[in-house]
């Protein structure tokens, strides 16, 4: 990932000094786009992004995006824990175990970014960097549930030590994303462009993914 960042930084600086373009007034243009594609990690999942952008200069755009992504992660670990059961006449702890086979995440990213257009033409290649936050929900796919195998007890301390741990927690705090990528637009008409891009996104608290997107902007 560090090598990719260095390459993108060099591309930005080389083109800033080597390319002469007519200067555009800041915030003089606005574009809106919709892109869809796939996330590739341990497993694949779909993605839909809506994006708005405005120019900071002739070649540099400020972007705001939000959307939905499905990120699916292959697991394969065994959980030993307990249930605290409270009934009108009973209050006890019971052992529980199961296998976690897969984690499925519904992710709603919101991001700000910068897009640098390398060359304005029918094909207009660009590089981009984004930072934002992932709101998400998740579902565990499990199997081999066994309740009571290690017995039950009136207090947690009386359970076998292997079962005294709480359920593995997935923190939703600090769930940020950082993304870098490259792509190109293709001019279909005066107002409509085809947009094709590759993005690598690092997701805190989630699986990082490689993302391929295609869409339209106008």
LOTIZA-707127 format. One record per residue: x, y, z of N, C-alpha, C, O in turn. Coordinates in pm, whole numbers, plus 50000, padded with zeros to 5 digits. Example, Ala and Ser with C-alpha at 12.3 -4.5 7.8 and 13.67 -1.06 7.14 Angstrom:
513194943150780512304955050780513204967050780514244966850846 512854977550708513674989450714512905000350787513415011450804 
end
This chain:
500834988050000500005000050000500875012650000500515022449936 502025012350072502915023850075503445026849936503575038449898 503775016049859504275018049723503245024849635503595033349553 501975020949651500905027049571500785041849601500625049949511 500855045349731500755059349771501895067449711501675078649664 503125062049713504275069049657504095071349508504385082249458 503615061049435503415062249290502385073049259502595081349171 501255072849333500215082849311500725096949341500395106349270 501545098249446502095111349481503005116549370502955128349335 503835107749315504725111749206503955115649082504295125449015 502915107949051502095111248934501465125048948501445132948853 500945127849067500325140849091501325152149071501015162149006 502525150849127503495161549120504075163148980504305174448936 504325152148910504835152948774503875160448686504275169248609 502595157048696501605163348609501285177548649500945185748564 501395180848777501165194548819502165204148755501825215648725 503395199448736504425208148681504585206848530505065216048465 504175195348473504455192948333503295196448242503485198748123 502085196948296500905198848212500345212848227500115217448339 500135219648118499575233048121498155232448070497905228347956 497215236448153495815236548115495225250248143495715257748228 494185253448071493475265848096492905265648237492225256148276 493195276048314492755276648452491245278848460490695287448392 490585270848545489135272248565488895278548701489645276248795 487845286448710487485292748835487035282148935486295272948899 487475283349060487135273549164485625272549183484925282649186 485125260249195483705257149216482825261749099481645264549117 483415262448980482645267048863481905255648794481035258148711 482235243248827481535231848767481075222148876481645221648985 480045214748844479545204448936479125192348853478455193748751 479525180348898479145168048830478575158248931478935158149049 477675149948882477065139548965477215126148894477005125248773 477575115748969477775102648909477215091448995477075092749116 476905080548929476475068148995477335056848941477445055048820 477945049249032478815038248993478395025649067477925026249181 478575014349003478275001349065479394991649030480074993248929 479574981549115480634971949088480744961649197479764958149262 481974956549216482214945549307483344948949403484304955849367 483214944049527484294943949625484924930149626484214920149636 486244929449616486934916649621487844916449743488754924649756 487584906849832488454904549947488584889449958488914882749860 488334883750076488304869250086487114863750007487204852849948 486024871050005484844867849925484414880549853484894891449885 483524879349756483104891049679481774896349730481014889349797 481504908949698480244915349734480014927449646480964932949592 478754931549632478424942649544478604956249608478754957349730 478584966549524478774980149572478034990049482477984988249361 477465000349543476785011049470477205024349533477065026149654 477705033549451478215046349500477565057749424477465057449302 477115067949497476655080549438477645091349476478035092549592 478045099049377479165108149396478905121749332478435122549219 479205132249406479175145649352480575151449354481355148249444 480895159949258482235165849256482175180049201481345183349116 483085188449252483235202049203484715205049189485535199049259 485055214149100486465216449071487105226349170486505236349209 488355223249208489195232449284490145239849190490565251049218 490485233249079491295239248973490925232148843489965224448840 491665234548738491365228248609491485213148615490775205948545 492395208248699492665193948703492335187248836492445175048847 491945194848935491725189249068490275191249111489765202449111 489625180149147488225180449192488105176449338488855168049386 487165182549407486755178349541485525169549526484575173249458 485535157849591484435148349576483755145549710484395145849815 482475142749704481675138149818480885126149771480175126849670 480985115049842480295102849799479655095649916480095096850030 478605088249886477975079349983477365067749906477155068749785 477075056849975476545045349902476365033249990476145034250111 476465021549927476265008749996477264998649942477514998149821 477844990850031478734979949992478444967550074478144968450194 478524956050010478444943150081479864937450087480484934849984 480354935350208481674929550228481504916350301480954915950411 481964905650240481794892250295483164886150325484034885750238 483344881550446484644876550490484534861950534483684858550617 485374853550478485444839450518486114838450654487204843950674 485484831450747486064829550880486414814750898486834808250802 486254809451017486584795551043487154793751183488194787351201 486474799351281486964797851418485834792951509484644793951476 486234787651624485304781451719485134790651840486124795851893 483894792651884483594801351997483074792952113482174784752096 483644795352231483114789552355482754801252447483604809452481 481494801752487481034813052568479914808252661479844796452694 479054817352703477984813752796476744822252771476814832752708 475634817452819474394825252823474014827652969474104818753053 473604839852998473074843053130471554842953119470964851953059 470934832853175469494830853160468784835353288469054830353398 467884844753271467134850053385465644847553362465054852953268 465054839453446463624836253442463024839653578463744842053675 461694839953585461084843453715461594835153832461784840453942 461794822153810462224813553921463654808553906464134800753989 464354812853801465714807953776466634819553737466204829053671 467854818553777468904827953737470204819953731470824817353835 470624815953611471784807253600472564810053472472094817353384 473734804253464474644805553349474764791853281474894781553346 474714792153148474784779653072475824781052961475904791452895 476604770652940477664771052839477074770252698475994764652677 477804776052603477384776152463478624775852375479634782252407 478554768552264479664768352169479124767452026478034762052003 479894772651931479504772151789480694776051702481694781451751 480584773151573481594777051474481124789351399479954790351361 482024798851377481734810551292482354807851155483574807051142 481514806551053481974802950919482204815050829483104814950745 481384825450846481454836850754480864849150822479954848150904 481414860850786480864873550833480384881450712481134883550617 479144885950717478564894050609478274908050663477554909550762 478834918250598478684932150642477864940050540478114939150420 476914947750589476234958050509476844971350548476704975850662 477534977750453478344989450482477795001550407477445000750289 477715012850478477215025350420478305035950435478335043150535 479215037050336480335046350348479965060650310479175062850218 480545070250382480425084550349481845090050344482605088550441 482235096450233483635100350214483785113650144482955117650062 484885120650178485375132150104486655128050034487405119750085 486915133849916488105129849845488615140549750487995150949730 489775137549692490385145749588490615137149466491105125949476 490275142549350490455135549222491315144449131490965155849103 492445139049087493335146648999493255140948857493545129148835 492865149348763492725145348622494085147148555494605158248546 494655136148507495985136448447495965143548311496875151248280 494935140848232494845146848099493385148048058492615138648073 493005159748006491665161847955491615157847808492305163647724 490785147747777490655143047639489375134847631488565134947723 489205127647518488065118347509488185108147622487215105447692 489375102347638489705094547757490435103947853491435110047816 489935105247975490545114148075490945105948197490135104148288 492185101048202492625093148318492795101748442493095113648432 492605095648558492705103048684493175093948796493115081748785 493645100148903493945092949027493135099549138492735111149127 492885092149245492035097549352492475092249488493105081749500 492105099949589492295095749728491065100149805490565111149784 490575091649896489365094549973489565090850119490345081950152 488845097650205488805094050346487395095950397486705105450358 486955087050485485585088350534485265078550645486155073750715 483995075750660483505067550771482565056950718481775059450626 482655044950776481775033850741480735031650851481095028150963 479475033650819478395028950905478055014750861477905012350741 477935005250955477734991550909476914983251008476844986151127 476304972850952475664962151028476294949050982476864948250874 476194938751065476814926051028475974914151070475134914951160 476234903051002475554890451031476574879251030477344877850935 476594871251137477464859651144476734847351088475584844851122 477414839951001476914826950957477614816351041478834814751033 476834808951121477404799651218476874785551197475914783351122 477504776051264477064762051257477504754851385478274760151465 476974742551401477334733851514477114740351650477994740251736 475924746051668475574751951798475354740651901474614731251876 476004741952014475824732452124475614740452252476454748652290 474494738152317474174745052442474224735152558473644724352551 474914739052663474954730852783475994719952784476024711952878 476864719352682477864708752677478814709352796479234699152849 479134721852838480024723352954479284724653085479884727653188 477964722453081477164723253202476594736953227476714745953144 475984738553341475404751353384475754753453531476114744153602 475614766253575476004769353712475244781653760474704789253681 475234783453891474524794753949475314807753933474724818553935 476634806853918477474818753900478424816453783478714805053746 478904827253727479834826353615481124819353655481674811553577 481604821953773482874816153819482814800953831483864794453831 481614795253841481474780753855481494773453720481574761253717 481414780853609481504774653477482944770553448483874776253506 483164760753358484534757653315485214770153262484584778253194 486494771853291487214784053256487144787053106487074798753067 487154776753022487144778752877485864785652829485854791552721 484794784952907483504790752867483214804252934482144809852912 484134809453013483854821553088484044834453008483694845253055 484614833252888484814845152806483504850052745482624842052712 483384863352730482194869152667482244866852516483274862752463 481124869452448481084868052303482104877352237482284888652282 482784872652131483694881652058482944893952008481924892651940 483434905752042482744918152007483354924351882484564923751862 482514930351800482964937751682482674952451709481514956551717 483724960151722483564974251757483144982351635483694980751526 482164991051655481745000251550482365014151568482055023451494 483245015451667483935028151688485125029351593485755019351559 485425041451552486585044051465486545035851336487575030951291 485365034351280485235026451157485455035051034484555037150953 486685040051021486975048850909487445040950786487785029150797 487475047550672487995041650549488955051450484488735063550487 490015046050423490935053750341491055046350208491315034350206 490855053450099490855046949968491755054449871491795066749870 492485046949789493275052649681492955044849554492665032849560 493005051649441492655044649318493015052349194493605063149200 492655046649081492895052748951491795048348857491185037848875 491545056548757490495053148661490555062148540491525069548521 489535061548460489425070248344487955072548312487115063948335 487675084248259486345086848204486445086548052487495089547995 485345082847988485255082847842484045091147803482935088547848 484275101047719483225110347681482255103647584482605100747470 481015101247631479975095447546479235106347469478805104147356 479085117847531478445129247467478965141847535479865141147619 478425153147500478885165747556478695166247707479465172547778 477665159547757477325160547899477485147447976477465147748099 477635136047910477645123047977478985116147956479485115247843 479575111248065480845103948060480675090048121479985088348222 481305080248059481455067048119482635067548214483685073048180 482495061848333483535062448436483915048248478483055040648522 485185044748465485695031648504486855033748600487785041148569 486825027148718487895029248816488195016748898487365007848914 489425016448949489865006549048490205013949176490835024549173 489765008549290490015014649421490465003949519489854993349529 491545006849592491884998749709491425006349831491795017949850 490614999949916490125006750036490524999150162490254987150178 491175006650250491495001650383490345005250475490005016950490 489734995150537488574996950622488914993250766489144981450795 488955002950854489155000150996487944992751050486804996651025 488164981951125487134973451185486474964051084485674955551122 486804965450956486224956950852487324951350764488484955350775 486964942050677487894936650580488234947350476487344953950424 489524949050446489924958050337489654951250203489714938950193 489364959250101488914953449975489574960049855490064971349862 489564952649744489834957949611488484959849543487634950949546 488304971449481486984974849428487094978849281487934987049244 486244972949198486124976549057484764982749037483754976549070 484714995048982483465002248964483325007348821484315010948758 482105007648772481805013648643480485021148655479565016648725 480395032548587479155040348598479145051948501479915052348406 478255061348528478085073248444478145085548531477705085348646 478705096248477478595109248543478255119948443478555118748324 477625130448491477205141348403477265154548479476945165148424 
end
